């Protein structure tokens, strides 16, 4: 699915374009994911695990745009991708078809500028329009900024998954969160 383009202003005064990433954004999406994974300890993946080729990423973005039950929303400042979120089915079976899963990433230097909230609001609104009744996500327990954002957006904690993430001998739990749309 494709989101309507929207111009907005971040807290620091930067003009930000919100829109669905297109196949021609494939290189920017891959670069964004690798940069976020390198600069933030709160991603579920490492930079080297972003393994799609440019062609694979372009095909993925094309499928996302064509899928009625999936949506990606990106924030661009001066043509640079600085934030990315996505929503899609939480499971493939019909009994779970009312549940959506959400993912979100914002470049560290843009934290606190309101982009995460804008992406969350847009994704939740569009998920409702797509027919989802519930949105779910998981977040690293130590990611207090993200937990606060999600709670401010109406998400509630419903569980804790111990030892969900491991890096270099360290273990971290995942907070499981949900919101009725």
N, C-alpha and C positions, 0 to 999 in steps of 0.2 A: 504494500500500500504506500501511497505517496502523500506526505503531509503538505499542506499549503505553506508557501514561503511566508515568513513573517520577519520584519525588521524590529529590533528591540534595542534598548540601551542597557548596558551592564552598569553596576554600581560605580565603576571607575570612569564612566562616561563613554566608553568604547561602544561603537555601533556594532551590533551582532545580528547576523542573518541566521535564522533558524529555518532549516529545510531538510528534506530527506536526502541522504547522500545518493549520488547517481553513479553509474559505472565509471564515468570519467573521473570520479573522486577516489577511485580504488587505491592509487598510490598514496594519497593523503590519508586515507583511512588506515592503511598498513603502517605508515610512518607514525600516525597518532597512537595507534595501539602499542607499537614498539616503544615510543617515547614514554607513554604513561606507565608501561610495565617497568621501564628502566628507572623512572624517577619516583615512583610511588611504591611503598611496601605493601599497599593494600589491594593489589590486583591478584586475581586467582591464577595468573599466568606469568611466565618469564618472557623477556623480549625474544629470546631464541625460539620460543614456542609459537610465535606468530609465523606460521610456515606457509601460508597461502602465497602462491605466485601472484603477480599482478593480474594475469589473465583469470586465475581462479577467483580472486577478490572481485574483479569486475563482473564475473558471472554470478557470484553470490549477491552482489548489490542489485543486479538486474532481477534476480529471483525475488529478492526482498520487495522490490517495487511492484512486482506482479502478483505477490501473494496477498490475498484479502485479509488474512489473519496475522500478518506480520508488519511491523513498522519500525523504521530507524529514523532518528531525528538527530541532526548535527548542528552544532553552533560554529559559525565562521566569523572571524574578525579580520578585516583587511584581507580576505581570501584565504586565511589560514584556519585549518580545522583545529578547534581548541576543546571541543566537547562532543561526546557521542553517546547516544542512548538507543536502546532497542527494546521492543516488546514482541513477544510471540507466545504460542501455546506452551503451557507448562508441561503438557503431556500430549501424546498423539491420539489417545483414545477418546471416544465421544463422551464417556462418563466424566471426563475431566476437561471437557471443551470449554467450560465456563471460566477456567483458570488461566491467567496469563503470567508469564515470567518476565521480569524486567532486569536489564543490565545497564550500567551507567559508568562513564569515565570522563573526567575533566582533567586537563593539563594542570599540574600543581600550581603554576604561577597564576592561574585563573581561579583558584579556589577562593571562596568568599566574595565573588563578584555577582552572584545570583544566577549564574548559568545553570548550575545543577538543579536549582528549583524550577527554572523555566523549562528545562528538559523534562523533569519529573511531571510537572503540571501538564505539559503537552502530551506526553506519553500516556498518562492516566486518562486524560480527556479522550484521546483517540482510541484507547483500549475499550473505553465504555461504548464509543460509537461502533467499534468492531463487534460488539456483543459480549465482551468479557464481563463477568460479574465480580471477579476477584483478581487482584494483582499480588504476586509473590516475589520475594527477593531474598537473597542471603548476603550478609555483610560480615567482614572480619570483625571480631569482637573489639579489637583495639582501634578500629576506625571510628572514633567518637564523633568526628565531624559529619561523616556520612550517616551514622545512626541518628544524630540530631536532625539532619535534613529529612531523613525518611519519617521520623516521628512527627516533625513539623508538617509533613505532607499527609499525615493521617495514617501512616503505617503503624501497626502494633506488633510487638514481639509475640511469637507463639511457640518458640522453641530455641534450643541451643544444641548445636552439633559439635561435641567435643572433638578435638584433634582433626578438624576439617582441613586445615592448611599446615603444611610443614615446609620449612626452609632452613637449611643448614643446622639441623638439630633442634630448631625451635618449633613449637607447636602452637596453633591458635584455633580457638573455637569460631564457629560461624553462628551469628545470630540470624534466626529465621524470622522473617517479617511478612505481614500480609495486610492488605487493605481491601475492604469492600468498596467496589466502584459505584 
